[in-house]
Amino acid sequence: MPPANPARRRALTDAAIELLASSGVHGLTHRAVEKAADLPPGTASNYFRSREALLVAAAERVAELHHADTGRAVGRPAPLVDLLTESLFAAATTLRTRYLAIFELQLEAARRPALAQALTGLHDTASQITAGQHDRLGLTIPREKIPAMIALYGGALFTLVTAPPENVNRDLVRDLVRVIVDGCA
């Protein structure tokens, strides 16, 4: 086995994320990932021995990217409606590919325990960050309603990310967010 090359591993997992978004979980093969990453045949199987290992690596990369984005967003104080609007709008537009890949991975995780475990951190981190952000902003939404707010956010996220991109605009997103926040207050 060749020595580990973090840049090559990232290229493979980033290509896997793009393929998940464009072709779904069934379009994700070692060969397709190699081709998308412009790497020689056999490279992906050297890094990821099985298809499940490739799926788990893609999930871990998605989580890594998500945590980095969340960390940057947490540092900017703003009203909750504004924070959630920008978060949902970015997810449905700029980060649409990543979230399509996440949804593909979540559906596949229902049948693959190792993949489900790799995705657990996304949910746990969302809960912790949401609670911390509420404390920093002095929000009055009760702690016990945070899981409901996260679930509603997730439903809105799915609806927006899977909608035709031309149908998503900031006003629509802000209206959805107001319903979420008002419903949890």
Buried (B, 14 or more C-beta within 10 A) or exposed (E): EEEEEEEBBBBBBBBBBBBBBEBBBEEBBBEBBBBBBEBEEEBBBBBBEEBBBBBBBBBBBBBEBBBEBBEEBBEEEEEBBEBBBBBBBBBBBEBBBBBBBBBBBBEBBEEBEEBBEBBEBBEEBBEEBBBEBBEEBEBEBEEEBBBBBBEBBBEBBBBBBEEEEEEBEEEBBBEBBEEBBEEBE
